[in-house]
Amino acid sequence: MSAPRILAIIGSGETAPTMAKVHRALFERLGPEPVAAAILDTPYGFQENADELSARTVRFFAESVGREVTVASYRSRDVDALTAATAVARIREARYLMAGPGSPSYALGQWAGGPIPGALADRLRDGAIVTMASAAALTLGTVTIPVYEIYKVGADPSWLPGLDLLGPATGLQAAVVPHYDNAEGGNHDTRFCYMGERRLRVLEQQLPPGTFILGVDSHTALMLDLERRTATVAGLGGVTVRVNGRGTVFPSGSEVGIEVLADVARDLAAGETVDIGWEPGAGVPRRPDRTGGQAPRATESLRDEMAELEGAFIAALGHGEGRTAVAALLELDSAIEGRIRAGEDSPDLDNARSTFHALIARLGEAVGTGAADPRGMIEPFVKALIALRARAREASDWATADFIREQLSAAGVEVRDDAAGSSWVRAGSAPS
C-alpha cells in the first residue's frame, strides 16, 4: 500500500484539545508506531521563547496525541550548514510534518531561495502528511497576507508571493486565510485572519486572476487527500470558498472531491448562486453565505452560565458570604473544565477563563480590604482562595495556582505549603 499523501490545513489551535483528535486520525493513516514525525520551527524562529514553543508542541504530541515528534530546527536562513542539513534531513525522513504559529512573512523570508520549500514539496509528492497551521498555513497559496505588517504595524493591505505548494499539489489556485472566523477583536472586526471585512475586500481586488480565498475557521482542519482527491473538514467550524465578497461554507463533517472547491470558486466568480443541499457524502455542502455581515458563531450556554455564576459570586461577596462566593467560583471552574475535556476551545471559553481569574482577583481584594481586621473576619475568604488553589494544583493548572498565591500575597497573606497541605499567616505573623 502506498504512503498517504495528505496536505492538512489547520485554521488555528493546532496544539489545542480540539485538534488532538485530528492529529490522531492523521497519524492513524500512517499505520502503527513508530512513525517518523517532526515539527518545523521557522515561523516562530524569531521569537525569544522559541525553545519554549518547541518544547510545548513536543509535549502536546506526546501527551495529547500519543506520538513522539522531533524538531526540524531552521530558525533563520543564517543557520550554519550542519543545522540546515539536519533540518532538511528530518523533514525528508518525516512521514508526519507540521509547521504552525508565528509570522508568515518571516517564514517566507527565511525559506526563500533555500532548501525548505523543495523539501516540503517533495514530501507531498513522495508520500507524507504535511500539516500547515496558522501562520504556516498562510504561506501555502499563490499569495500570502503579511498579517503582522498590516494588523500590527498599519501597512496598506497587500499580498506577498506565497510558496504556492497548494496549486501544484491540488490544482487549487487559492490564497489560504486561516483564523477565518476570528473573534478576538471584541468591538472591532478581526475575522479573516485579523483583516476584517474592509481590508479583505481591498485584498480581494488585488488577487491574481483566477485566484480565490480559501478560508479555514479557527480550530478547524481541511484535509486534502492527494491520492483519493478528497477534501474533508473537521473541527469546530467550517471552510469557506470566497470570491469577490461572496462565499460558500463547507461545514465540519463535509467530504467532497477537491475539484468541487474549484468548481464552487468558478461558479461564484461567474456570479452564480451556489446553493446545493448537502448530506454527508452527497454533493456540495451548504450553509448560509458568510459574506461579511454574519457574526461568528457563539456558545450561548456557557455565556449565560458564566453571567449567572458571576452574579451569584458578586452577591455573595457583597454579603460577606465567603463559602457561597467560592461555591460559585467552583461551579464556574467545573463548567470551564467540562468544556475543555469535551474539546471545546472558543471565544466564550476564553472569556470564561478571564472572568474566573477576575473573580479570583476580587476575592483577593476582599481579603486585602479586611487585612486589618481580626483573623476570623478574613478567614472565610482566605480559605476559599486556598481551596481554589488546591483544586488548581490537583488539576496541574499551575498558572491559576500561582495566580491565586500572588493575589493572596498582594493582600498581605502568606501561603505556606508542606506535606500536610497549605496553611496561611498574615504577613509578618507566625502560624496560628
C-alpha positions in Angstrom: 0.0 0.0 0.0 1.4 3.4 -1.0 2.1 6.0 1.7 -0.7 8.6 2.0 -0.2 12.0 0.6 -2.2 14.5 2.6 -2.0 18.2 2.9 -3.8 19.3 6.1 -4.6 22.9 6.7 -5.5 24.0 10.3 -7.0 27.4 10.9 -5.7 27.7 14.4 -5.5 25.8 17.7 -3.1 23.2 16.3 -1.9 22.3 19.8 -5.3 22.8 21.5 -7.5 19.9 22.7 -9.9 20.4 19.7 -7.2 19.4 17.2 -5.8 16.5 19.1 -8.4 14.2 17.6 -7.5 15.5 14.1 -3.8 14.8 14.6 -4.6 11.3 16.0 -6.7 10.5 13.0 -4.0 11.6 10.6 -1.3 9.6 12.4 -3.6 6.5 12.1 -3.4 6.8 8.4 0.3 6.2 8.7 -0.1 2.8 10.4 1.3 1.6 13.7 4.2 3.2 15.5 7.0 4.1 15.2 6.2 7.0 12.7 8.9 9.5 12.0 7.4 12.9 12.8 8.8 16.4 13.0 7.8 20.0 13.7 9.3 22.8 11.7 10.1 25.9 13.9 10.8 28.6 11.2 7.6 30.6 11.6 8.3 31.4 15.2 12.1 31.2 14.9 12.5 35.0 15.6 10.6 34.8 19.0 12.6 34.9 22.2 10.5 32.0 23.5 11.1 29.7 20.5 12.6 27.0 22.6 9.6 27.0 24.9 7.2 26.9 21.9 9.0 23.9 20.5 9.0 22.1 23.9 5.3 22.8 24.4 4.5 21.4 20.9 6.6 18.3 21.5 4.8 17.8 24.9 1.4 18.3 23.3 2.0 15.5 20.7 3.4 13.2 23.5 0.6 13.8 26.0 -2.5 14.6 23.8 -1.8 12.7 20.6 0.4 9.9 22.0 3.1 10.3 19.4 6.7 11.4 19.6 7.9 14.2 17.4 11.3 15.8 16.9 12.1 19.4 16.0 13.4 20.2 12.5 15.1 23.4 13.6 15.6 26.0 10.8 15.0 29.3 12.6 16.6 31.5 10.0 18.4 31.3 6.7 21.6 32.2 8.6 21.9 28.9 10.4 25.1 27.1 10.0 25.4 24.4 7.3 25.1 21.5 9.8 21.9 22.9 11.3 20.4 23.4 7.9 21.4 19.9 6.7 20.0 18.4 9.9 16.7 20.2 9.5 16.3 19.2 5.9 17.2 15.6 6.7 14.5 15.5 9.4 11.9 16.9 7.0 12.8 14.4 4.3 12.6 11.4 6.6 9.4 12.6 8.3 6.1 10.9 7.5 4.2 13.4 9.5 5.4 17.0 9.4 3.9 20.1 11.0 4.6 23.9 10.9 2.5 26.3 12.8 2.3 29.7 14.5 4.5 32.7 14.1 4.8 35.2 11.3 4.1 34.2 7.7 6.2 36.9 6.2 9.2 36.0 8.5 8.8 32.3 7.4 8.7 33.2 3.7 11.8 35.4 4.1 13.8 32.6 5.7 12.7 29.9 3.3 13.1 32.0 0.1 15.8 30.6 -2.1 16.7 27.9 0.4 16.1 24.1 0.7 12.9 24.1 2.8 10.2 24.7 0.1 11.6 22.0 -2.1 11.8 19.6 0.8 8.1 20.3 1.7 7.0 19.8 -1.9 9.0 16.5 -2.1 7.2 15.2 1.0 3.8 15.8 -0.6 4.9 14.2 -3.8 6.6 11.2 -2.4 4.2 10.3 0.4 3.7 12.0 3.8 1.2 14.0 5.8 2.2 17.7 5.8 0.2 19.8 8.3 0.4 23.6 7.9 -1.4 25.6 10.6 -1.9 29.2 11.5 1.0 31.3 10.1 2.4 28.4 8.1 -1.0 27.8 6.5 -0.9 31.4 5.1 2.2 30.6 3.2 0.7 27.7 1.2 -1.1 29.6 -1.5 -0.1 31.7 -4.6 -0.1 34.8 -2.4 0.2 35.4 1.4 -1.2 38.0 3.8 1.6 39.7 5.7 -0.6 39.8 8.9 1.8 41.4 11.3 2.7 44.2 9.0 -0.9 45.1 8.2 -2.7 44.4 11.5 0.1 45.4 13.9 2.2 48.0 12.0 -0.5 49.6 9.8 0.8 48.8 6.4 -1.6 49.1 3.5 -3.3 45.8 2.6 -1.2 43.9 0.0 -0.1 40.4 -0.8 3.3 38.7 -0.6 4.2 35.9 -3.0 3.4 32.6 -1.4 5.1 29.2 -1.5 2.4 28.0 -3.9 2.6 24.5 -2.6 -1.2 24.2 -2.8 -1.5 24.7 -6.5 0.9 22.0 -7.8 -0.3 19.5 -5.1 -4.1 20.0 -5.6 -4.7 22.2 -8.6 -6.4 24.8 -6.4 -5.3 28.4 -7.2 -6.1 30.0 -3.9 -4.9 32.3 -1.1 -5.2 30.4 2.2 -6.7 32.5 5.1 -6.6 30.8 8.5 -8.3 32.2 11.6 -11.2 32.9 9.2 -13.8 33.3 11.9 -11.5 35.0 14.4 -13.4 36.9 17.1 -10.6 38.1 19.3 -11.2 41.8 18.4 -14.3 42.1 20.5 -15.5 45.5 19.4 -13.6 45.5 16.1 -13.6 43.1 13.2 -10.8 40.6 13.3 -12.3 38.0 11.1 -10.3 36.7 8.1 -7.0 36.4 9.9 -7.3 39.8 11.6 -8.0 41.7 8.4 -11.7 42.3 8.9 -14.2 42.8 6.0 -12.9 46.1 4.8 -9.3 45.1 4.4 -10.2 41.7 3.0 -12.2 43.4 0.2 -9.2 45.5 -0.6 -7.0 42.4 -0.8 -9.5 40.6 -2.9 -9.3 43.3 -5.5 -5.5 42.7 -5.7 -5.7 38.9 -6.2 -4.1 37.4 -9.3 -6.7 36.4 -11.9 -8.5 33.1 -11.2 -7.4 33.0 -7.5 -9.9 32.6 -4.8 -9.9 32.9 -1.0 -9.8 29.6 0.9 -10.8 30.4 4.5 -10.3 27.9 7.3 -12.0 28.7 10.6 -10.3 28.6 14.0 -10.0 25.1 15.5 -10.9 23.6 12.1 -8.9 21.4 9.7 -9.2 21.0 6.0 -7.6 17.7 5.0 -6.8 17.3 1.3 -6.1 13.7 0.3 -4.0 13.9 -2.8 -4.4 10.2 -3.7 -8.1 10.0 -3.1 -8.7 13.6 -4.4 -11.0 14.3 -1.4 -11.4 17.4 0.8 -12.6 16.7 4.4 -13.4 19.3 7.0 -13.1 18.5 10.8 -13.3 20.6 13.9 -15.4 23.3 15.3 -16.0 25.5 12.3 -16.0 25.3 8.5 -14.1 26.1 5.4 -15.1 28.9 3.1 -14.6 29.3 -0.7 -14.9 33.1 -1.3 -14.8 35.1 -4.5 -15.5 38.8 -4.7 -17.1 39.0 -1.3 -19.4 36.0 -1.8 -18.7 32.7 -0.1 -19.9 29.2 0.3 -19.2 27.4 3.5 -18.3 23.7 3.8 -19.2 22.8 7.4 -17.4 20.3 9.7 -18.1 16.8 8.6 -18.1 17.7 4.9 -16.2 15.4 2.5 -16.2 16.3 -1.2 -13.9 16.0 -4.2 -11.1 18.5 -4.2 -12.3 19.6 -7.6 -15.6 20.7 -6.0 -13.8 23.5 -4.3 -12.5 24.8 -7.6 -15.9 24.3 -9.2 -17.6 26.4 -6.5 -15.0 29.1 -6.9 -15.7 29.3 -10.6 -19.4 29.4 -10.1 -19.1 32.3 -7.6 -16.7 34.1 -10.0 -19.4 33.8 -12.7 -22.0 35.4 -10.3 -23.9 32.1 -9.9 -25.7 31.2 -6.7 -24.2 28.0 -5.2 -27.0 26.6 -3.2 -26.9 22.8 -3.4 -28.4 20.8 -0.5 -25.9 18.6 1.3 -25.8 15.5 3.4 -22.6 13.6 4.3 -21.1 12.0 1.3 -23.7 13.5 -1.1 -22.7 16.6 -3.1 -21.7 20.1 -2.2 -22.3 21.1 1.5 -24.0 24.4 2.0 -24.8 26.8 4.8 -26.0 30.4 4.5 -23.3 32.5 2.9 -21.0 34.3 5.4 -20.2 37.2 3.1 -19.2 39.7 5.8 -22.2 40.6 7.8 -22.8 37.4 9.7 -21.2 37.3 13.1 -19.1 34.3 14.2 -20.9 31.6 15.9 -21.0 31.7 19.8 -21.6 29.3 22.6 -24.5 30.9 24.3 -25.0 28.3 27.0 -21.6 29.0 28.5 -22.0 32.7 28.3 -25.3 32.5 30.2 -24.0 30.2 32.8 -20.9 32.4 33.3 -23.2 35.5 33.8 -25.4 33.7 36.3 -22.4 32.5 38.4 -20.7 35.8 38.2 -23.9 37.4 39.6 -24.1 34.9 42.4 -20.5 35.4 43.3 -20.8 39.2 43.4 -24.0 39.0 45.6 -22.3 36.6 48.0 -19.2 38.7 48.2 -21.3 41.8 49.0 -22.9 39.9 51.9 -19.6 38.6 53.2 -20.5 35.0 52.4 -17.1 33.5 51.5 -18.4 30.0 51.3 -21.2 30.9 48.8 -18.8 33.0 46.8 -16.3 30.2 46.4 -19.1 27.8 45.6 -20.0 30.0 42.6 -16.3 30.0 41.6 -16.1 26.3 41.8 -19.1 25.9 39.6 -17.6 28.2 37.0 -14.3 26.2 37.2 -16.3 23.0 36.7 -18.1 24.4 33.7 -14.9 25.5 32.1 -13.1 22.2 32.8 -16.0 20.2 31.4 -15.9 22.1 28.1 -12.2 21.7 27.9 -12.5 17.9 28.4 -15.1 17.9 25.7 -12.6 19.5 23.3 -14.2 23.0 23.1 -12.0 26.0 22.5 -14.0 29.1 21.7 -14.0 32.8 22.4 -16.7 32.3 25.1 -14.4 29.7 26.8 -11.6 32.3 26.8 -13.9 34.9 28.2 -15.0 32.5 31.0 -11.4 31.8 31.9 -10.7 35.5 32.1 -13.8 36.1 34.2 -12.7 33.2 36.5 -9.4 34.9 37.1 -11.0 38.3 37.5 -13.3 37.0 40.2 -10.4 35.4 42.0 -8.7 38.8 42.0 -11.9 40.3 43.5 -11.8 37.7 46.2 -8.2 38.6 46.9 -9.2 42.3 47.1 -11.8 41.3 49.7 -9.0 39.7 51.8 -6.9 42.8 51.4 -9.7 45.1 52.4 -10.2 43.2 55.7 -6.5 42.6 56.3 -6.5 44.9 59.3 -9.5 43.0 60.9 -9.2 40.1 63.2 -8.2 36.8 61.6 -11.7 35.5 61.9 -13.1 38.2 59.6 -10.9 37.3 56.6 -10.5 33.6 57.2 -13.5 32.6 55.1 -12.2 34.4 52.1 -8.6 33.2 52.5 -9.8 29.6 53.0 -11.9 30.0 49.8 -8.9 31.0 47.8 -6.7 28.3 49.3 -9.4 25.7 48.4 -9.4 27.0 44.8 -5.7 26.9 44.7 -5.6 23.3 45.9 -8.1 22.3 43.2 -6.0 24.1 40.6 -2.9 22.2 41.8 -4.7 18.9 41.7 -5.6 19.6 38.1 -1.9 20.7 37.3 -3.3 24.2 36.5 -0.1 25.8 37.8 -0.9 29.2 36.2 -4.1 29.5 38.2 -2.5 28.2 41.4 0.3 30.7 41.1 -2.1 33.5 40.3 -4.1 32.8 43.5 -1.0 32.8 45.5 0.1 36.1 44.0 -3.4 37.6 44.9 -3.1 36.4 48.5 0.4 37.8 48.7 -0.7 41.2 47.4 -3.4 41.1 50.2 -0.8 40.6 52.9 -1.4 36.8 53.3 1.5 34.3 53.0 0.7 30.8 51.9 2.9 28.0 53.3 2.9 24.6 51.7 4.1 21.4 53.4 3.4 17.7 53.4 0.2 18.2 55.4 -1.2 20.7 52.9 -1.4 24.5 52.8 -1.6 26.9 55.7 -1.6 30.7 55.8 -0.5 33.6 58.0 -0.8 37.3 57.8 2.4 38.8 56.6 4.9 39.1 59.4 2.9 36.8 61.7 3.6 33.4 63.0 1.3 30.5 62.0 -1.6 30.1 64.4 
